[in-house]
């Protein structure tokens, strides 16, 4: 993984340096994660979203009139929460946290220009599972375990949403993105069928160079 990122990041910077107009940005924000609900677990299970965070770095450069491209790298927390009965009067609270390194490649189409530029943003994301941890709490006690073997080592999703850029000065802009991510493949390594579903709000700075 370190080798992959050591190759990818310089490649992104080199690609951007060949373009007439380019910028580099860092974004951070919360991620509201969920998964499709498997149909072969304990009856009466109540599912809820898992709150995590994401941090990303990317370069953005012009392709065509009103169209830009933003490849990058991102660390993100995903997962799901659940509650289910376990005997008379006992409720188990379970939480799964999956940490991913991701390579998003976004196309940005400008639909509004001034004073804040607004873009429709969409593109694929390839994800590599770094770690997976499960935690359960109840009146019977607390447990935690490494659940990495329960999930596939990769994921592939399609992301789409809105992107805004507000110019601060000749070099810096404030960037905000609101996006939905839909996993397209089964991430479960067992007989369950699970796909990721995420909402993200990210903010940060972009610098022209």
mmCIF file of the C-alpha atoms, coordinates in Angstrom:
data_MODEL
# 
_entry.id   MODEL 
# 
loop_
_atom_site.group_PDB 
_atom_site.id 
_atom_site.type_symbol 
_atom_site.label_atom_id 
_atom_site.label_alt_id 
_atom_site.label_comp_id 
_atom_site.label_asym_id 
_atom_site.label_entity_id 
_atom_site.label_seq_id 
_atom_site.pdbx_PDB_ins_code 
_atom_site.Cartn_x 
_atom_site.Cartn_y 
_atom_site.Cartn_z 
_atom_site.occupancy 
_atom_site.B_iso_or_equiv 
_atom_site.pdbx_formal_charge 
_atom_site.auth_seq_id 
_atom_site.auth_comp_id 
_atom_site.auth_asym_id 
_atom_site.auth_atom_id 
_atom_site.pdbx_PDB_model_num 
ATOM 1   C CA . UNK A 1 1   ? 0.000   0.000   0.000   1.00 0.00 ? 1   UNK A CA 1 
ATOM 2   C CA . UNK A 1 2   ? 2.806   2.460   0.830   1.00 0.00 ? 2   UNK A CA 1 
ATOM 3   C CA . UNK A 1 3   ? 4.407   1.649   -2.528  1.00 0.00 ? 3   UNK A CA 1 
ATOM 4   C CA . UNK A 1 4   ? 1.120   2.305   -4.332  1.00 0.00 ? 4   UNK A CA 1 
ATOM 5   C CA . UNK A 1 5   ? 0.706   5.727   -2.759  1.00 0.00 ? 5   UNK A CA 1 
ATOM 6   C CA . UNK A 1 6   ? 4.380   6.632   -3.268  1.00 0.00 ? 6   UNK A CA 1 
ATOM 7   C CA . UNK A 1 7   ? 3.857   6.051   -6.991  1.00 0.00 ? 7   UNK A CA 1 
ATOM 8   C CA . UNK A 1 8   ? 0.368   7.512   -7.304  1.00 0.00 ? 8   UNK A CA 1 
ATOM 9   C CA . UNK A 1 9   ? 0.878   10.870  -5.575  1.00 0.00 ? 9   UNK A CA 1 
ATOM 10  C CA . UNK A 1 10  ? 3.913   11.959  -7.642  1.00 0.00 ? 10  UNK A CA 1 
ATOM 11  C CA . UNK A 1 11  ? 2.094   10.774  -10.780 1.00 0.00 ? 11  UNK A CA 1 
ATOM 12  C CA . UNK A 1 12  ? -0.869  12.993  -9.965  1.00 0.00 ? 12  UNK A CA 1 
ATOM 13  C CA . UNK A 1 13  ? 1.385   15.989  -9.403  1.00 0.00 ? 13  UNK A CA 1 
ATOM 14  C CA . UNK A 1 14  ? 3.278   15.343  -12.639 1.00 0.00 ? 14  UNK A CA 1 
ATOM 15  C CA . UNK A 1 15  ? 0.049   15.048  -14.621 1.00 0.00 ? 15  UNK A CA 1 
ATOM 16  C CA . UNK A 1 16  ? -1.266  18.293  -13.185 1.00 0.00 ? 16  UNK A CA 1 
ATOM 17  C CA . UNK A 1 17  ? 1.982   20.125  -13.968 1.00 0.00 ? 17  UNK A CA 1 
ATOM 18  C CA . UNK A 1 18  ? 1.435   19.444  -17.666 1.00 0.00 ? 18  UNK A CA 1 
ATOM 19  C CA . UNK A 1 19  ? -1.880  21.292  -17.696 1.00 0.00 ? 19  UNK A CA 1 
ATOM 20  C CA . UNK A 1 20  ? -2.433  25.029  -18.206 1.00 0.00 ? 20  UNK A CA 1 
ATOM 21  C CA . UNK A 1 21  ? -4.662  25.516  -15.164 1.00 0.00 ? 21  UNK A CA 1 
ATOM 22  C CA . UNK A 1 22  ? -4.257  23.252  -12.166 1.00 0.00 ? 22  UNK A CA 1 
ATOM 23  C CA . UNK A 1 23  ? -4.637  23.183  -8.404  1.00 0.00 ? 23  UNK A CA 1 
ATOM 24  C CA . UNK A 1 24  ? -4.038  20.931  -5.456  1.00 0.00 ? 24  UNK A CA 1 
ATOM 25  C CA . UNK A 1 25  ? -6.474  20.617  -2.570  1.00 0.00 ? 25  UNK A CA 1 
ATOM 26  C CA . UNK A 1 26  ? -6.948  19.015  0.831   1.00 0.00 ? 26  UNK A CA 1 
ATOM 27  C CA . UNK A 1 27  ? -10.454 18.258  2.110   1.00 0.00 ? 27  UNK A CA 1 
ATOM 28  C CA . UNK A 1 28  ? -11.749 16.819  5.378   1.00 0.00 ? 28  UNK A CA 1 
ATOM 29  C CA . UNK A 1 29  ? -15.204 16.084  6.737   1.00 0.00 ? 29  UNK A CA 1 
ATOM 30  C CA . UNK A 1 30  ? -17.730 13.628  8.183   1.00 0.00 ? 30  UNK A CA 1 
ATOM 31  C CA . UNK A 1 31  ? -18.904 10.469  6.469   1.00 0.00 ? 31  UNK A CA 1 
ATOM 32  C CA . UNK A 1 32  ? -22.314 8.916   7.174   1.00 0.00 ? 32  UNK A CA 1 
ATOM 33  C CA . UNK A 1 33  ? -21.874 5.258   6.268   1.00 0.00 ? 33  UNK A CA 1 
ATOM 34  C CA . UNK A 1 34  ? -24.310 2.438   5.782   1.00 0.00 ? 34  UNK A CA 1 
ATOM 35  C CA . UNK A 1 35  ? -24.578 -0.913  4.037   1.00 0.00 ? 35  UNK A CA 1 
ATOM 36  C CA . UNK A 1 36  ? -27.303 -2.824  2.284   1.00 0.00 ? 36  UNK A CA 1 
ATOM 37  C CA . UNK A 1 37  ? -28.978 -5.044  4.878   1.00 0.00 ? 37  UNK A CA 1 
ATOM 38  C CA . UNK A 1 38  ? -28.238 -8.780  4.579   1.00 0.00 ? 38  UNK A CA 1 
ATOM 39  C CA . UNK A 1 39  ? -31.314 -11.005 4.793   1.00 0.00 ? 39  UNK A CA 1 
ATOM 40  C CA . UNK A 1 40  ? -29.802 -13.933 6.706   1.00 0.00 ? 40  UNK A CA 1 
ATOM 41  C CA . UNK A 1 41  ? -29.053 -12.432 10.126  1.00 0.00 ? 41  UNK A CA 1 
ATOM 42  C CA . UNK A 1 42  ? -30.939 -12.382 13.432  1.00 0.00 ? 42  UNK A CA 1 
ATOM 43  C CA . UNK A 1 43  ? -34.616 -11.541 13.095  1.00 0.00 ? 43  UNK A CA 1 
ATOM 44  C CA . UNK A 1 44  ? -35.516 -8.247  14.732  1.00 0.00 ? 44  UNK A CA 1 
ATOM 45  C CA . UNK A 1 45  ? -32.164 -6.595  14.046  1.00 0.00 ? 45  UNK A CA 1 
ATOM 46  C CA . UNK A 1 46  ? -32.351 -2.792  13.820  1.00 0.00 ? 46  UNK A CA 1 
ATOM 47  C CA . UNK A 1 47  ? -29.744 -1.195  11.551  1.00 0.00 ? 47  UNK A CA 1 
ATOM 48  C CA . UNK A 1 48  ? -28.424 2.373   11.711  1.00 0.00 ? 48  UNK A CA 1 
ATOM 49  C CA . UNK A 1 49  ? -25.746 4.526   10.101  1.00 0.00 ? 49  UNK A CA 1 
ATOM 50  C CA . UNK A 1 50  ? -22.127 4.594   11.200  1.00 0.00 ? 50  UNK A CA 1 
ATOM 51  C CA . UNK A 1 51  ? -20.501 8.013   11.602  1.00 0.00 ? 51  UNK A CA 1 
ATOM 52  C CA . UNK A 1 52  ? -16.878 8.352   10.547  1.00 0.00 ? 52  UNK A CA 1 
ATOM 53  C CA . UNK A 1 53  ? -14.602 10.842  8.833   1.00 0.00 ? 53  UNK A CA 1 
ATOM 54  C CA . UNK A 1 54  ? -12.692 11.244  5.592   1.00 0.00 ? 54  UNK A CA 1 
ATOM 55  C CA . UNK A 1 55  ? -9.599  13.175  4.540   1.00 0.00 ? 55  UNK A CA 1 
ATOM 56  C CA . UNK A 1 56  ? -8.464  13.524  0.947   1.00 0.00 ? 56  UNK A CA 1 
ATOM 57  C CA . UNK A 1 57  ? -5.885  15.134  -1.294  1.00 0.00 ? 57  UNK A CA 1 
ATOM 58  C CA . UNK A 1 58  ? -6.354  15.639  -5.019  1.00 0.00 ? 58  UNK A CA 1 
ATOM 59  C CA . UNK A 1 59  ? -5.298  17.655  -8.035  1.00 0.00 ? 59  UNK A CA 1 
ATOM 60  C CA . UNK A 1 60  ? -7.751  19.392  -10.352 1.00 0.00 ? 60  UNK A CA 1 
ATOM 61  C CA . UNK A 1 61  ? -7.047  20.449  -13.911 1.00 0.00 ? 61  UNK A CA 1 
ATOM 62  C CA . UNK A 1 62  ? -8.974  21.600  -16.979 1.00 0.00 ? 62  UNK A CA 1 
ATOM 63  C CA . UNK A 1 63  ? -10.127 19.156  -19.628 1.00 0.00 ? 63  UNK A CA 1 
ATOM 64  C CA . UNK A 1 64  ? -12.631 21.080  -21.732 1.00 0.00 ? 64  UNK A CA 1 
ATOM 65  C CA . UNK A 1 65  ? -14.711 24.219  -21.403 1.00 0.00 ? 65  UNK A CA 1 
ATOM 66  C CA . UNK A 1 66  ? -16.549 23.966  -18.021 1.00 0.00 ? 66  UNK A CA 1 
ATOM 67  C CA . UNK A 1 67  ? -15.147 20.463  -17.430 1.00 0.00 ? 67  UNK A CA 1 
ATOM 68  C CA . UNK A 1 68  ? -12.349 19.576  -15.001 1.00 0.00 ? 68  UNK A CA 1 
ATOM 69  C CA . UNK A 1 69  ? -10.855 16.323  -13.726 1.00 0.00 ? 69  UNK A CA 1 
ATOM 70  C CA . UNK A 1 70  ? -9.941  15.617  -10.077 1.00 0.00 ? 70  UNK A CA 1 
ATOM 71  C CA . UNK A 1 71  ? -7.988  12.403  -9.370  1.00 0.00 ? 71  UNK A CA 1 
ATOM 72  C CA . UNK A 1 72  ? -6.841  11.913  -5.791  1.00 0.00 ? 72  UNK A CA 1 
ATOM 73  C CA . UNK A 1 73  ? -6.291  9.747   -2.737  1.00 0.00 ? 73  UNK A CA 1 
ATOM 74  C CA . UNK A 1 74  ? -8.492  9.478   0.362   1.00 0.00 ? 74  UNK A CA 1 
ATOM 75  C CA . UNK A 1 75  ? -8.662  7.831   3.767   1.00 0.00 ? 75  UNK A CA 1 
ATOM 76  C CA . UNK A 1 76  ? -12.205 7.096   4.905   1.00 0.00 ? 76  UNK A CA 1 
ATOM 77  C CA . UNK A 1 77  ? -14.068 5.300   7.692   1.00 0.00 ? 77  UNK A CA 1 
ATOM 78  C CA . UNK A 1 78  ? -17.120 3.246   6.749   1.00 0.00 ? 78  UNK A CA 1 
ATOM 79  C CA . UNK A 1 79  ? -19.262 0.635   8.482   1.00 0.00 ? 79  UNK A CA 1 
ATOM 80  C CA . UNK A 1 80  ? -22.656 0.081   10.102  1.00 0.00 ? 80  UNK A CA 1 
ATOM 81  C CA . UNK A 1 81  ? -24.365 -0.144  13.512  1.00 0.00 ? 81  UNK A CA 1 
ATOM 82  C CA . UNK A 1 82  ? -26.902 -2.746  14.621  1.00 0.00 ? 82  UNK A CA 1 
ATOM 83  C CA . UNK A 1 83  ? -29.015 -3.713  17.628  1.00 0.00 ? 83  UNK A CA 1 
ATOM 84  C CA . UNK A 1 84  ? -30.531 -7.164  18.077  1.00 0.00 ? 84  UNK A CA 1 
ATOM 85  C CA . UNK A 1 85  ? -32.108 -9.267  20.867  1.00 0.00 ? 85  UNK A CA 1 
ATOM 86  C CA . UNK A 1 86  ? -30.038 -11.923 22.617  1.00 0.00 ? 86  UNK A CA 1 
ATOM 87  C CA . UNK A 1 87  ? -32.194 -13.769 25.085  1.00 0.00 ? 87  UNK A CA 1 
ATOM 88  C CA . UNK A 1 88  ? -34.835 -12.380 27.452  1.00 0.00 ? 88  UNK A CA 1 
ATOM 89  C CA . UNK A 1 89  ? -34.254 -8.690  28.164  1.00 0.00 ? 89  UNK A CA 1 
ATOM 90  C CA . UNK A 1 90  ? -30.786 -8.566  26.601  1.00 0.00 ? 90  UNK A CA 1 
ATOM 91  C CA . UNK A 1 91  ? -30.026 -6.244  23.664  1.00 0.00 ? 91  UNK A CA 1 
ATOM 92  C CA . UNK A 1 92  ? -26.718 -6.437  21.844  1.00 0.00 ? 92  UNK A CA 1 
ATOM 93  C CA . UNK A 1 93  ? -25.328 -3.220  20.372  1.00 0.00 ? 93  UNK A CA 1 
ATOM 94  C CA . UNK A 1 94  ? -22.906 -4.005  17.552  1.00 0.00 ? 94  UNK A CA 1 
ATOM 95  C CA . UNK A 1 95  ? -20.717 -1.701  15.494  1.00 0.00 ? 95  UNK A CA 1 
ATOM 96  C CA . UNK A 1 96  ? -18.451 -2.402  12.520  1.00 0.00 ? 96  UNK A CA 1 
ATOM 97  C CA . UNK A 1 97  ? -15.773 0.082   11.427  1.00 0.00 ? 97  UNK A CA 1 
ATOM 98  C CA . UNK A 1 98  ? -14.010 -0.429  8.099   1.00 0.00 ? 98  UNK A CA 1 
ATOM 99  C CA . UNK A 1 99  ? -11.055 1.805   7.207   1.00 0.00 ? 99  UNK A CA 1 
ATOM 100 C CA . UNK A 1 100 ? -10.292 2.250   3.513   1.00 0.00 ? 100 UNK A CA 1 
ATOM 101 C CA . UNK A 1 101 ? -7.665  3.904   1.344   1.00 0.00 ? 101 UNK A CA 1 
ATOM 102 C CA . UNK A 1 102 ? -9.376  5.117   -1.810  1.00 0.00 ? 102 UNK A CA 1 
ATOM 103 C CA . UNK A 1 103 ? -8.515  6.396   -5.275  1.00 0.00 ? 103 UNK A CA 1 
ATOM 104 C CA . UNK A 1 104 ? -11.356 8.630   -6.519  1.00 0.00 ? 104 UNK A CA 1 
ATOM 105 C CA . UNK A 1 105 ? -11.364 10.007  -10.068 1.00 0.00 ? 105 UNK A CA 1 
ATOM 106 C CA . UNK A 1 106 ? -13.988 12.741  -10.387 1.00 0.00 ? 106 UNK A CA 1 
ATOM 107 C CA . UNK A 1 107 ? -15.279 14.710  -13.353 1.00 0.00 ? 107 UNK A CA 1 
ATOM 108 C CA . UNK A 1 108 ? -16.557 18.195  -12.481 1.00 0.00 ? 108 UNK A CA 1 
ATOM 109 C CA . UNK A 1 109 ? -18.979 19.988  -14.803 1.00 0.00 ? 109 UNK A CA 1 
ATOM 110 C CA . UNK A 1 110 ? -19.487 23.686  -14.056 1.00 0.00 ? 110 UNK A CA 1 
ATOM 111 C CA . UNK A 1 111 ? -23.127 24.815  -13.961 1.00 0.00 ? 111 UNK A CA 1 
ATOM 112 C CA . UNK A 1 112 ? -22.688 28.227  -12.278 1.00 0.00 ? 112 UNK A CA 1 
ATOM 113 C CA . UNK A 1 113 ? -19.739 30.583  -12.363 1.00 0.00 ? 113 UNK A CA 1 
ATOM 114 C CA . UNK A 1 114 ? -19.851 33.659  -10.123 1.00 0.00 ? 114 UNK A CA 1 
ATOM 115 C CA . UNK A 1 115 ? -19.232 34.558  -7.356  1.00 0.00 ? 115 UNK A CA 1 
ATOM 116 C CA . UNK A 1 116 ? -19.093 30.894  -6.267  1.00 0.00 ? 116 UNK A CA 1 
ATOM 117 C CA . UNK A 1 117 ? -18.474 28.271  -8.911  1.00 0.00 ? 117 UNK A CA 1 
ATOM 118 C CA . UNK A 1 118 ? -20.829 25.296  -8.690  1.00 0.00 ? 118 UNK A CA 1 
ATOM 119 C CA . UNK A 1 119 ? -20.088 21.925  -10.282 1.00 0.00 ? 119 UNK A CA 1 
ATOM 120 C CA . UNK A 1 120 ? -21.877 18.636  -10.742 1.00 0.00 ? 120 UNK A CA 1 
ATOM 121 C CA . UNK A 1 121 ? -19.311 16.063  -9.600  1.00 0.00 ? 121 UNK A CA 1 
ATOM 122 C CA . UNK A 1 122 ? -19.309 12.361  -10.486 1.00 0.00 ? 122 UNK A CA 1 
ATOM 123 C CA . UNK A 1 123 ? -16.891 9.514   -11.001 1.00 0.00 ? 123 UNK A CA 1 
ATOM 124 C CA . UNK A 1 124 ? -15.654 6.102   -9.878  1.00 0.00 ? 124 UNK A CA 1 
ATOM 125 C CA . UNK A 1 125 ? -13.739 5.256   -6.700  1.00 0.00 ? 125 UNK A CA 1 
ATOM 126 C CA . UNK A 1 126 ? -11.577 2.194   -6.107  1.00 0.00 ? 126 UNK A CA 1 
ATOM 127 C CA . UNK A 1 127 ? -11.095 1.268   -2.426  1.00 0.00 ? 127 UNK A CA 1 
ATOM 128 C CA . UNK A 1 128 ? -8.566  -0.862  -0.544  1.00 0.00 ? 128 UNK A CA 1 
ATOM 129 C CA . UNK A 1 129 ? -9.540  -2.234  2.868   1.00 0.00 ? 129 UNK A CA 1 
ATOM 130 C CA . UNK A 1 130 ? -6.928  -1.309  5.476   1.00 0.00 ? 130 UNK A CA 1 
ATOM 131 C CA . UNK A 1 131 ? -8.592  -2.596  8.644   1.00 0.00 ? 131 UNK A CA 1 
ATOM 132 C CA . UNK A 1 132 ? -11.944 -3.801  9.975   1.00 0.00 ? 132 UNK A CA 1 
ATOM 133 C CA . UNK A 1 133 ? -12.962 -3.891  13.616  1.00 0.00 ? 133 UNK A CA 1 
ATOM 134 C CA . UNK A 1 134 ? -16.144 -5.064  15.304  1.00 0.00 ? 134 UNK A CA 1 
ATOM 135 C CA . UNK A 1 135 ? -17.364 -4.018  18.737  1.00 0.00 ? 135 UNK A CA 1 
ATOM 136 C CA . UNK A 1 136 ? -20.344 -5.254  20.765  1.00 0.00 ? 136 UNK A CA 1 
ATOM 137 C CA . UNK A 1 137 ? -21.745 -3.935  24.034  1.00 0.00 ? 137 UNK A CA 1 
ATOM 138 C CA . UNK A 1 138 ? -24.513 -5.249  26.278  1.00 0.00 ? 138 UNK A CA 1 
ATOM 139 C CA . UNK A 1 139 ? -25.356 -5.954  29.924  1.00 0.00 ? 139 UNK A CA 1 
ATOM 140 C CA . UNK A 1 140 ? -23.342 -9.165  29.533  1.00 0.00 ? 140 UNK A CA 1 
ATOM 141 C CA . UNK A 1 141 ? -20.129 -7.286  28.770  1.00 0.00 ? 141 UNK A CA 1 
ATOM 142 C CA . UNK A 1 142 ? -18.161 -5.678  25.972  1.00 0.00 ? 142 UNK A CA 1 
ATOM 143 C CA . UNK A 1 143 ? -16.233 -7.395  23.173  1.00 0.00 ? 143 UNK A CA 1 
ATOM 144 C CA . UNK A 1 144 ? -14.080 -6.269  20.289  1.00 0.00 ? 144 UNK A CA 1 
ATOM 145 C CA . UNK A 1 145 ? -12.555 -8.265  17.459  1.00 0.00 ? 145 UNK A CA 1 
ATOM 146 C CA . UNK A 1 146 ? -10.640 -8.009  14.208  1.00 0.00 ? 146 UNK A CA 1 
ATOM 147 C CA . UNK A 1 147 ? -13.229 -8.558  11.456  1.00 0.00 ? 147 UNK A CA 1 
ATOM 148 C CA . UNK A 1 148 ? -11.012 -8.000  8.433   1.00 0.00 ? 148 UNK A CA 1 
ATOM 149 C CA . UNK A 1 149 ? -11.428 -11.596 7.262   1.00 0.00 ? 149 UNK A CA 1 
ATOM 150 C CA . UNK A 1 150 ? -15.194 -11.032 6.968   1.00 0.00 ? 150 UNK A CA 1 
ATOM 151 C CA . UNK A 1 151 ? -14.769 -8.460  4.183   1.00 0.00 ? 151 UNK A CA 1 
ATOM 152 C CA . UNK A 1 152 ? -13.234 -8.404  0.739   1.00 0.00 ? 152 UNK A CA 1 
ATOM 153 C CA . UNK A 1 153 ? -9.944  -6.564  0.337   1.00 0.00 ? 153 UNK A CA 1 
ATOM 154 C CA . UNK A 1 154 ? -11.383 -4.050  -2.125  1.00 0.00 ? 154 UNK A CA 1 
ATOM 155 C CA . UNK A 1 155 ? -14.512 -2.134  -3.108  1.00 0.00 ? 155 UNK A CA 1 
ATOM 156 C CA . UNK A 1 156 ? -15.646 -0.226  -6.176  1.00 0.00 ? 156 UNK A CA 1 
ATOM 157 C CA . UNK A 1 157 ? -18.218 2.562   -6.055  1.00 0.00 ? 157 UNK A CA 1 
ATOM 158 C CA . UNK A 1 158 ? -19.783 5.335   -8.108  1.00 0.00 ? 158 UNK A CA 1 
ATOM 159 C CA . UNK A 1 159 ? -19.889 8.757   -6.435  1.00 0.00 ? 159 UNK A CA 1 
ATOM 160 C CA . UNK A 1 160 ? -21.956 11.756  -7.452  1.00 0.00 ? 160 UNK A CA 1 
ATOM 161 C CA . UNK A 1 161 ? -22.903 15.092  -5.913  1.00 0.00 ? 161 UNK A CA 1 
ATOM 162 C CA . UNK A 1 162 ? -22.127 18.823  -5.907  1.00 0.00 ? 162 UNK A CA 1 
ATOM 163 C CA . UNK A 1 163 ? -18.878 20.753  -5.614  1.00 0.00 ? 163 UNK A CA 1 
ATOM 164 C CA . UNK A 1 164 ? -18.441 24.471  -4.917  1.00 0.00 ? 164 UNK A CA 1 
ATOM 165 C CA . UNK A 1 165 ? -15.364 26.683  -5.178  1.00 0.00 ? 165 UNK A CA 1 
ATOM 166 C CA . UNK A 1 166 ? -15.286 30.164  -3.587  1.00 0.00 ? 166 UNK A CA 1 
ATOM 167 C CA . UNK A 1 167 ? -12.264 32.302  -4.480  1.00 0.00 ? 167 UNK A CA 1 
ATOM 168 C CA . UNK A 1 168 ? -10.412 33.717  -1.461  1.00 0.00 ? 168 UNK A CA 1 
ATOM 169 C CA . UNK A 1 169 ? -7.554  35.407  -3.359  1.00 0.00 ? 169 UNK A CA 1 
ATOM 170 C CA . UNK A 1 170 ? -5.456  34.862  -6.476  1.00 0.00 ? 170 UNK A CA 1 
ATOM 171 C CA . UNK A 1 171 ? -4.045  31.584  -5.132  1.00 0.00 ? 171 UNK A CA 1 
ATOM 172 C CA . UNK A 1 172 ? -6.537  30.032  -2.707  1.00 0.00 ? 172 UNK A CA 1 
ATOM 173 C CA . UNK A 1 173 ? -10.161 28.943  -2.908  1.00 0.00 ? 173 UNK A CA 1 
ATOM 174 C CA . UNK A 1 174 ? -12.523 27.473  -0.324  1.00 0.00 ? 174 UNK A CA 1 
ATOM 175 C CA . UNK A 1 175 ? -13.886 24.135  -1.565  1.00 0.00 ? 175 UNK A CA 1 
ATOM 176 C CA . UNK A 1 176 ? -16.927 22.200  -0.348  1.00 0.00 ? 176 UNK A CA 1 
ATOM 177 C CA . UNK A 1 177 ? -18.351 18.938  -1.661  1.00 0.00 ? 177 UNK A CA 1 
ATOM 178 C CA . UNK A 1 178 ? -21.543 17.043  -0.858  1.00 0.00 ? 178 UNK A CA 1 
ATOM 179 C CA . UNK A 1 179 ? -21.692 13.569  -2.335  1.00 0.00 ? 179 UNK A CA 1 
ATOM 180 C CA . UNK A 1 180 ? -23.381 10.182  -2.250  1.00 0.00 ? 180 UNK A CA 1 
ATOM 181 C CA . UNK A 1 181 ? -21.362 7.023   -2.810  1.00 0.00 ? 181 UNK A CA 1 
ATOM 182 C CA . UNK A 1 182 ? -22.990 3.809   -4.021  1.00 0.00 ? 182 UNK A CA 1 
ATOM 183 C CA . UNK A 1 183 ? -20.984 0.611   -3.758  1.00 0.00 ? 183 UNK A CA 1 
ATOM 184 C CA . UNK A 1 184 ? -21.320 -1.582  -6.840  1.00 0.00 ? 184 UNK A CA 1 
ATOM 185 C CA . UNK A 1 185 ? -19.834 -4.880  -5.633  1.00 0.00 ? 185 UNK A CA 1 
ATOM 186 C CA . UNK A 1 186 ? -20.341 -7.262  -2.716  1.00 0.00 ? 186 UNK A CA 1 
ATOM 187 C CA . UNK A 1 187 ? -17.840 -6.488  0.061   1.00 0.00 ? 187 UNK A CA 1 
ATOM 188 C CA . UNK A 1 188 ? -18.767 -9.467  2.261   1.00 0.00 ? 188 UNK A CA 1 
ATOM 189 C CA . UNK A 1 189 ? -16.368 -12.418 2.260   1.00 0.00 ? 189 UNK A CA 1 
ATOM 190 C CA . UNK A 1 190 ? -19.016 -14.709 3.793   1.00 0.00 ? 190 UNK A CA 1 
ATOM 191 C CA . UNK A 1 191 ? -22.434 -15.801 2.544   1.00 0.00 ? 191 UNK A CA 1 
ATOM 192 C CA . UNK A 1 192 ? -23.929 -12.359 3.167   1.00 0.00 ? 192 UNK A CA 1 
ATOM 193 C CA . UNK A 1 193 ? -24.453 -9.773  0.450   1.00 0.00 ? 193 UNK A CA 1 
ATOM 194 C CA . UNK A 1 194 ? -23.446 -6.255  1.464   1.00 0.00 ? 194 UNK A CA 1 
ATOM 195 C CA . UNK A 1 195 ? -22.741 -3.095  -0.495  1.00 0.00 ? 195 UNK A CA 1 
ATOM 196 C CA . UNK A 1 196 ? -21.574 0.252   0.859   1.00 0.00 ? 196 UNK A CA 1 
ATOM 197 C CA . UNK A 1 197 ? -23.740 3.386   0.912   1.00 0.00 ? 197 UNK A CA 1 
ATOM 198 C CA . UNK A 1 198 ? -22.240 6.691   2.084   1.00 0.00 ? 198 UNK A CA 1 
ATOM 199 C CA . UNK A 1 199 ? -23.014 10.403  2.354   1.00 0.00 ? 199 UNK A CA 1 
ATOM 200 C CA . UNK A 1 200 ? -20.065 12.804  2.703   1.00 0.00 ? 200 UNK A CA 1 
ATOM 201 C CA . UNK A 1 201 ? -19.689 16.515  3.401   1.00 0.00 ? 201 UNK A CA 1 
ATOM 202 C CA . UNK A 1 202 ? -16.109 17.698  2.929   1.00 0.00 ? 202 UNK A CA 1 
ATOM 203 C CA . UNK A 1 203 ? -14.529 21.141  3.138   1.00 0.00 ? 203 UNK A CA 1 
ATOM 204 C CA . UNK A 1 204 ? -11.030 22.436  2.621   1.00 0.00 ? 204 UNK A CA 1 
ATOM 205 C CA . UNK A 1 205 ? -8.684  24.635  0.619   1.00 0.00 ? 205 UNK A CA 1 
ATOM 206 C CA . UNK A 1 206 ? -7.523  24.571  -2.966  1.00 0.00 ? 206 UNK A CA 1 
ATOM 207 C CA . UNK A 1 207 ? -4.300  26.247  -4.145  1.00 0.00 ? 207 UNK A CA 1 
ATOM 208 C CA . UNK A 1 208 ? -3.534  27.160  -7.735  1.00 0.00 ? 208 UNK A CA 1 
ATOM 209 C CA . UNK A 1 209 ? 0.053   26.520  -8.834  1.00 0.00 ? 209 UNK A CA 1 
# 
